[in-house]
Amino acid sequence: MTGSAPILIGLDGGGTSCRVALLRAGERFEVTHGPANVSTDFDAAMATVTGALEAAAAAAGLTLAGLAGAPAHLGLAGVMSPAIAERVKSALPLGRATVTDDRPTTVAGALGAEDGAVAAIGTGSFVGRQAQGRLAGVGGWGFYIGDQASGAWLMRRCLEEVMLVVDGLGPASDLQRAILAEHGDDPGRIVLFSLDARPADYGRMARRIVEAAEAGDPLGSRLMDEGAGYIRAALAVLGWTRGERLCLTGGLGPAYARWMGETATAPRGSALDGALLLAARAAEAAPC
């Protein structure tokens, strides 16, 4: 560590952005860089992470080398095994770094030390519960085989239902008709859109589905109810009970409150706050 001032590093990286917070002697420095999902493009993600760490160090009047002994917690999307975590750690000059996916940092940020559950619903999704200092979670397996209730899942399910109507296997709705019309009433164009869609497209369509559901559209309502059912089932598997704190986070999490039939509370902080908190806990457990 540089000098005698204590330093903590937290990092939250995903498919949209990579954020770093550096805490030095009580002063917090933050930077935001581009996407950093290590399962999508490892080398590009690590270049982003390194650049963000360098920028945070510079903001605090330090160099990247000066962070080598600082306790750090990196929560990165795409870290799905200890081997990937170790690969990330070995690519960085941080001798006291802990690397996980973004689930522990999201839960720590939302709940602090309190018991409860977090349903983090954005482009992807996962549900986690913290009890007596232990964290358990379900989901987070990605768009193709998981991420139920997420923006990507809502888009896929919505387009699936649109095509079922095209085939005469489902009831039409205003939302279905509008989506088909936007593609020139050509189902083939919807297929091409689904193959080329990116996270920003998922987000836009997910917001439309939420708005349609809130306006009473039967397709939108059915999809939101289906997503809420998944969240309720995940909470039950994790042992969450009414009376424990429940946070619905992410870009879509709060939208599910109406469909959940549960009372949710605002998160205490962000995943970046959680990364700093976990770095602080590691520093207390193994001080310099």
Secondary structure, 3 states (H helix, E strand, C coil): CCCCCCEEEEEEECCCCEEEEEEECCEEEEEEECCCCCCCCHHHHHHHHHHHHHHHHHHCCCCHHHHCCCCEEEEECCCCCHHHHHHHHHCCCCCCEEEECHHHHHHHHHHCCCCEEEEEECCCEEEEEEECCEEEEEECCCCCCCCCCCHHHHHHHHHHHHHHHHCCCCCCCHHHHHHHHHCCCCHHHHHHHHHHCCHHHHHHHHHHHHHHHHCCCHHHHHHHHHHHHHHHHHHHHHCCCCCCEEEEECCCHHHHHHHHCCCCECCCCCHHHHHHHHHHHHHHHCCC
